[in-house]
Every structure is written in C-alpha cells, then in structure tokens.
Amino acid sequence: MPDLPTPQDATEAALFSECWDAVLSYADLCTAGSTAATDLAKEAFSTGMREVRAADAHGTRYAGRRSPRLPRIPLLLTAVRTTAADWEVTGRGNRLAPDLRLWLNSDEAARYAGPPQGRPLALRGLRDMQQPDAELLWLAEVEALPLAGVARRLGLDPATVSDELAQVRGLFRDRCHRNHLDAPKARECRGYVRLLDAVTRSPVADTPDDLTRHLARCVDCAEAAACLRLHGVGLPAALVGGVIGWGGLAYLERRRRAAEVRLGAGRPDAPGPDGVDADPAAQKAKAVRSGLLVAAVLVSLLALAVSMMPFGGSGDDPVAGDSGDRQPVADNPGPTLEPSGEEVSVRPSSAKPSAAERTPESKDPDPEPQGTSSTTAGTGGQAGPQTSAPASCRVRYDLVNQWPDGFQATVTVTTERPLDTWRVAWSFRDGQRVGQMWDASFAQNGSRVTATAADYNKAVPAEGTLSFGFIASWQGKNSPAHDFALNGRECRTS
C-alpha cells in the first residue's frame, strides 16, 4: 500500500490539509471498515495527487473550452471511486461496501468511464468551467464551507465572493444547458428542451403535468432539470451525484454534518481578521447557549433557596425529630466540576449514607449516560459502593505520514463498554498543534488535546472501536502522543 506523498512546499502542505479530510470521508463510505477506509484513501490520494502535480507541471489554465482536469477535491474523490473499481477487479472487493460492489458492476458505473457525451451532465458541466470558477462552486455548494472561508482559500475578496458565486452558478447552468442541447436524445425529449429551460429558470414557475410525467420516466431529462434549477437545494445533490456517483448524497450529508460540527466547536465564533464576527449563524447559536446557561443558573439558585427554607419548626412536626441527623447545607457540598468537565460527587467523611443508599434495590433517579461515570479524582482511595468501575479501553496511535513541519495521525480506541457518546483526550510532549480533524471536533489547551464525537459516530457498541484522524504541526521533534483518556478514564496504549 503506497504511503501518502510528501508535500513539496507549504502550498502543497495546505492542499493536503484541505483535501485529505474529504478523501477519507468518502473512502469510509466506500469500505467495510476503518482500516480498509484508510488504505483506500491513501492509495486514491496518492493517485490523485500525481494527476494534480502532472497537470500543474504542464499548466492548468489556458485558453481552451475544456479544463484539463476537475477541481482538486472532486478529482481526488473520483480517484477514490476508480481505485475502488480497481480493488474490485484485482480481488480486493471484499474490503468494499456491498452496495458499492453492486454499483461498480452496473450500467450506471459504466457511464463514468464511457464516451464523454454519455457521462453525467453535472460532470461535463463542471469540467467545462475554468478552474477557479469550478473550485468556488464545489467548495461553496458541496463542501458547505462558509463563503468567508472560501474567499480566504481561493484568494478572493470576501465582500464580492457572494456575487461571484451567483455568476459561477449561472455559468454552470449555461454549460449544462449547452451540453444537454448537444447530447443525442429521443424525439419526445427534444420536444421538452425549451419548456424545461423556461421552467427551471424561474423559482415560481409551475411544472406542467406532462413535463412532470416525462421527468419521472426519463433519467437524462431529470438529470438536466436538477442541474438547470439553481434555486432550491437540488444543485449540491446534482453536483455530487454527477461527479462521484455512488454514495454522493451520503457524502453530501457528511460534509454538512462536518460543517455543523466545525460551527459547534466554537472556532467560527471568534472574531475574524477585521474584528467582525465571521458567521451570523454561529453568533445566533452562541446567543442561544448563553441564554440556556443563564436559565440554568437561575433554576439552580431557586432550588438552593428552596432547600434552605425552614419546614415544620414546631415540636409537633413529625419530621422535626430527624433534623438532628441531617447535615447542614454548608457542610454537605454539592457536586463539583473537575477541569475535564466531569461531575464529581463529594461526601463529607462524617456523613452517613441514608437508608435509601443502603438499599440494594434503590435506583439513581438521574442515571448518567452510557460510557460516562462519576469519579472521585485525586483521592487515591477506592470507589464507593455507588461508583461505577472505570471504563476499560485500549488506544492505538498511528503516525500515518510526516513531512518537515507537519504530520498526519489516526487514533483508534477500543472500548469494552457501550458508549452513547465519547470524548478522547491526550497530551503531546513536543508542542505539536492540531490544525484539522475529521470524524470528531477538537479543542487544544497547551499540550492537552480533546477530541469529541461527531453527531454521526457517537454510539459505540461494547467491544467496538471508534476512530478519527487529524493533521498537526511540529518542530524539532515529534514524539508520539501519550496519557490517553476516554471520557475521563485512563486508556492503556496498545
């Protein structure tokens, strides 16, 4: 299995960081396990980068009707599909997803390797565009990157990038319309060409019943309608389905979720380079979180006030006789928070367990989610009768690739207990800094890094594994990560 190519300069290192996440995400859809996904991604990435370098060496921008290659991310995703097809032919198809194997042996897959006029309309339209325009369209529509981030990546003016995207959408529509006109078609399809063009141009035009029935029967015209209709949500699906084929909609959903995770991680909330908050959606989410925090504080204060109110001060009160056994509120501190964010139960040494606590049949009215448990940190003593046993886990840290100022690594954790969410933390010895992570969101405080599950991979069965990868920078020395913990519990390194 080939290793990832080493970046030739800082520009190519940034390209690796931008594209590897997308390649691995699609490879994971195409395979039957995380190891196979990494192998497929590495082989496809090496193949695609050779094509990118060859195209760059011969010049990619010239006065011609057709670009010599697709934009970088679509090109690398196409390399994943073609590498998977090669696996199927060379006897490694058992490592692929079963549905993909069926698709690879179908007539639909043959379209992508057949004559250009028979290939999907979106693929032909994207190839017919100039390279910068195609890059802008893909990053904004499929990868779901904020326009400010797209502008920085492509060197565009953030103030005008929205207008440029609208123009690029129109260019894509024109290319697809021309290719649709040039393609051979049946007489019935030719009769609907003008009507289809008119209906898809207007966001409020109704589709006639006869055209609706035709689109339900004709795959080519339905494909054209998706590419020509720029309003609504159909354009990203048309792009990704036409370019990579199998798994396109699942890949699109993953990129949407990845974008949501990036927004939820808090990084877009920070002020932009000009001191202006970059993303209004992130600011709205931040305001909602602040409001919930204020509400939680008010509820806690109200509960504390109620607990401190005197009840039944007279000697006739049957409850008053128990007051001598109670601990004052000040002597019975509530739960505290460890730096890791876990809740820790603290009991004074003089306090006695209540009868309910001593009863085996009693149940915790507010049980913790699976995969987390309360601990008494720093005491060194044994857990009490209600403390869950530490989560047993094993972790493997793999250095996938390394270049002069950066590296790529994967972390795989095996847990003996089922989890409904997870958080993996570790430390670096040499000042390494994580720059990008896939299949998890991350936060770094000094040498300590914490990776949190994405929305789509929170649940892990007993004896199951969770895996994620990242790209980081290093200087001088790049020692392996150490001191791993899963949900606050120490993991042994395998």
N, C-alpha and C positions, 0 to 999 in steps of 0.2 A: 504494500500500500504506500503510495508516494506521500512524502511529507509536504506540508504547506510550503510554498515558495517563500524565500526571504525577501522582504521589501527592499527595493533598490535605493530608495530615498525616502525622505519624510513625507512627500506627497503620496507615494505608493503605500506607505505605512498607514496613512489616514484612510486611503481607499480600502485597505484590508479591514480596518476597524468598521468602516461603513457597511461593507458588503458581507462580511462573514456571518453576521447575525441572521441576515435574510437567507443565506445559503443553508445554514444549519437548520433554520426553522422549516424550510421546505423539505430538506433531506429527512428530517424527523417524521414528517407526514408520509414520506415515501417508503419508510423502512419499518421493520418489525421490532426494533429495539434501539436503545441509545447507543450501543457500541456500533451497530450497523449504520446508524444515522451519522455518527462522527466519521466513519470510514468513507461513506458515500459523499459526505460534504467535503472532506479533504481531497478526494480524487476529483470530484467535479470542480472544486475551487482551483486546483492546480491546472486542470484542463482549460477552464475559462480564463484564468489569468494569462496563460500562454497566448490565447487568442487576443486578449486585450493588449498585451505587450506587442504582439506582431502587428496589430492594427495601428498602435501608436507609433511604431517604428516606421511604418510606411505612410503615416499621415492619415488622419481620420476626417479632416474637413477639406473638402474640395468642391468645386462647382460641378455637382452632378445631381441627378434626380434622386438617387438612392444612396443612403448612408451605407458604408461598408459593413457596419455591424449594429446590433442593438445597443441601447444604453447598458451600462455596466451591470446593474443588478438584474435586469431581465436576461442579459446574456449569460450570467452565472446561473440563474435559475433554469434556463434552457439547458445548460451543461449538466445540471443535476438530472433532468429528465433523460437526456441522451446517455449519461453514464448509467442510469438505472436500466435503460434499454440494453446497454452492453452487458450489464450484470445478468440480465435475463437470458441473453444469448450464450454467455460463457459459463453457465451453470451455477451462478450465484443468486439466482432468482429467489431461492428460499429465504433470503435475508430481506426481501422486499415485502411491502404490504400486499396482501392477497388481491385487493381490489385494483391496485396499480398493475399487477401482473395480468389481470384480465384485460385492463385497458390497453396495455402495451401490445397485446396480441389482437387488437380490434382494428376495424377500418378507420375509426376516429384517430387513433395514434398515427396511422399511415399518412394522414393529411399533412402532418408537420414535417415529414421527410419527403413528400411528393413534390410535384411541379409547383412553382411559386403561385400560379393562378389558382390552384386548388387549396392553398393554405388559408387559415382563418383570416378574416378581413382585418381584425384588430392587429394581428401580427404584421400584415403587409402595410397597414397604415402607419404603424409606429416606425417601421424600417424606412419608410419613405420620407420621414421627417428629418430635419437637421439634428445633429447630436445634442446640442444644448436644449433645444425645444423638447426633444423626446425625454431627456433626463428630467426636466422640470415637470412634465406631465406625469411621469411614473412616480416620482418621489412624492408629489402632492396628492395624487389620486389613489395610488395603490399602497405605498408605504405609509400614508397618512401622517406625514411629518408636518408640523406647523409651518406656515409659509415663511415666518421669520427664519426658522432653521434651514429651510430650503434655500432661501436667499443667501444665507451665510455659506452654505455648502457649495453653491454654484457661483458665488461672487456677484450676485445681483443686488439691485437697490431694493431694500425692504419696503420702501414707500411705493414702488411701482410693480412689485412682483405679482400682486393680485391682478392688475391689468394685463401683465404679460401672460399669466396663466389663462385668463379668458381668451386671449388671442391664440394661445397654443391649442386650447380646446377646439377653437374654430378651425385651425389648420389641420388638426387630426380628423375632424369631421369631413373637411374637404377632401383629404387624401382617401378616406374610407369611401366617400361617395363616388369619387372617380374610379377607384378600384371596383366598386360594385357595378358601375356602369360598364366597365371594360370586361368584366367576367362573363363567360358564356352562360346563358340562362334560358329556361323554357319560355314559351310564348306567354303563359299566364304571368310569370314573374316579370317579364318585360312590360306587361300592361300595368303593373303596380309601381313601377320605378318612380314616376313623377308624384304619384299620390303619397308614397312612402316618404319621399323627400319633403313634401309640404307638411305632412302630419308631424314628422319628427322635428321640424324647425320651430314649431310653436309649442310653448308649455301648456297652453289651454285648449289646443285643438283636440276634438274628439276623433277617435279612430273609427272609421266606418265599419259596419258589421262584416262586410265582405272581405275587407283587408284583415280584420281580426281573425276571421276563419282561415285566411290564407297564411297568416303568420303562424297559426297553430299547426299547419301542415308542412310548411316549407322551412327547413333549417337555415338555408342560406339567407333568405329574406329576414328571418327572425334575428339572425346574427347581425345583419346590416342595420336593422332597426335599433338594436342595442348600441351599436357604435355611432349611429347618427343622432340619437336622442341625448343631447348634452345635459338637459335638465333632469332632475331626479337623482336617483342613486345607482342607475344602471351602468354608468360609464366605467367605474372601477372594476366591476364584475366582468364587463365586456373586455377590458384590457387584460386582466389577469387570466381569464379563461382563454382568450385568444393567443396569448403569448406562451404560457406554460402548460395549458391543457389540464391534465388530470390534477385534482386537488386544488384548483385555482381558488374556489370560493373558501375552502378551509384555510388556505394560506392567507387570503384577504382578511378573514376573521382573526387569525393570529396576529397579523400586523396591527389591526385595530385594537386588539387587546393589549398588545405590547405598547402601543401609543398611550393607552389609558393608564397602564402601569407606570410609564415614564412620567405622566402628568401627576399621578397619585404619589410618586416618590418625593415630590416637593421641589425638584430641581427647576421646573419651569416657573415656580412661584417667585424665584429670585429675580431681582430687577435685571433688565437687560443691559447691554453695554452703554446705553444712553440714559440709564437710570429710570427707564419706563418698564413697567411690568409687561412681560412679553406675551402672556396668554390670558385673555379675559376669562376663559373657561376655568383655568386653574385658579384665578382670583376668586371666582364665584365659589368653587369648591372649598377654597381656603376660608371664605367667609362663613360657609355652612359649618365647617368643622369648628370654627371659633364660637359660633352660636351654640352648637351642641356642647362644647366644653363649658361655656357659661351656665347653660341649663343644668349640666351635671353637678357643677359646684353648688348651685342654689339648692338642688334637691338634697345634696349631702349635708349642707348646713341646716336645712329643715329637719332632716332625720336626726341630726345631732341634737338639735333643740328639743325635739320630742322626747328623745331618750333621756334627757337631763331633767325633764319636768317631774315634780313630785306627784306620786299617785298614792292615795289612801294613807294620809298621815295619822289617822286615829288609831287607837289601840284595838278597836273593834274590827279593823280591816283584816281579813284572814291572810292577806298577802304580806302584811307588815311583819309578821313573825319571821319571814325568810330574809328580811333585809340585812340581818347580821351576817349572812353567808355570802352576800353579794360583794363584788369588788367595785370600788368607786370607779367612775368613768375615767378619771385621770390616771388610776392605777392599772387600767386594762386597755392598753393602747390598741388601736385598730390596725388594720393591715398596712404595711409599709411597702414601698417600691424599691426594688433593687435597681442598680444602674442599667441592668439589661431590660428593665420594663416589666419583670415578672412580679406578681403579687406574692408577698411572703407573710405567712401567719406568725405572729409573735405572741407568746403566752408568758405572763409573769411566772417566776419559779414558784411563788406561793399559791398560785391559783390552782384549784382542784377541778378536774373535769366534771361536768354536770352529769346527771343520770342519763340524759339522752345521749351524751357522748359515749357513756359506758355501755349502752345497749347495742349489741351487735346488729340488731335489725334496723337501727336508725340509719337514715339516708341523708346525704348532703342535699339540702333544698336547692342549692345552686351549683351543680357539678361543673367542673372545668371541662373544656372541650378535650377531645381525644388528642393525645400527643403532647399535652402540657400537664404540669403538676406543680404543686406548691412545694417549696424547699425552705429550709432554714439555713441561709447562707452564712458561712463564716463561723458557725458554732462548733463545728468539728464533732458534734455529738451524733447519736443515732437518730433516725427519724422516729417520730411518734407513731402511735397506732393508726392515725388517720393520714399519714404521709405516704404518697404513692412511691413505689420503688423507682429508682432512676431509669429513664428510658435507655435501653441498650441499643447502641448503634455503632456502626463501623463506617469510616470515611476513607475514600481514596482520592488523592490529589495528583492529577496528571498534568505535567507540563507538555502541552501539545506542540508548541513551536516557540522559538525565541529569536529575536533579532536585536541589533545593537542597543536600542533604547526601549524595547517593548517585548511583550510575550503574550501568549495565549495559553490558558489553562482550563481544565474542567474539574469539577468537584462532583463525586458520586457518593451518596450516603445510603447505607442500608440500615433500615430500622426494623427491630423485632416487634414493635408495637404499631398498630394502625394509627395514622395521623389524619386529622381533618384540616390541618394547616401546619406549616413548618417555617422555621427560622434558623438558618445556619450561620454561625459566627466563627471567625478565625483571626489569627494575627500574623502579620508579616514581620520579619526580623530586619529587613534592609531598606525600609522606607518605600516599598513598592506602593503604587497608587492605581486603583482600579479606575478605568475610564469608561468601560462599556460592559454590560452583562446581558445575557439572554436567558430566557426561561426563569427569570427572577428579577426583582428590583433590588437595589443595593444602597447602602449608606456606609461611609467610612469616617471614622473618628480616630485620627492619628494612625496607628498601626492596626487598629481593630476594624474589621470589615464584617458587616452583617448583610446576608442575602435573605430576602423574604419571598415566599412563594408567589407566583403569578396567580391570576384568577383561575386559570385553566389547569393547574397542576398542584392544587393544594392537597387533595386527598391522596394518601399513600397507604396501600394495604399492609397488613402485617407481613414481615419478611420481604417487603417491597423496597424498591430503590427510588430515589429522587436524584436528579442530575441537572446541573446548569453549568454554564461556561462564562468566561469573561476574558477581556483583553485589558492589560495593565502595563504601566511603565516601570522601568527600573534603571538604576545607575550603580555602577561599580560591582555589585553582587546581587544575585537573585536566588536567595535561599528558599527552599520550599516553605509553604505556609504551615503553621503549627497551631496547637491549642484550639482544636475544633470543638464546637458545641452545637448540639441540636436542641432547639427550644430550651436553652439554658443548661442542658445536661451535657457533661463531657462525653466526647466520642473518641474511641480509640482509632488510631490510624492503621490501616492495613497496607 
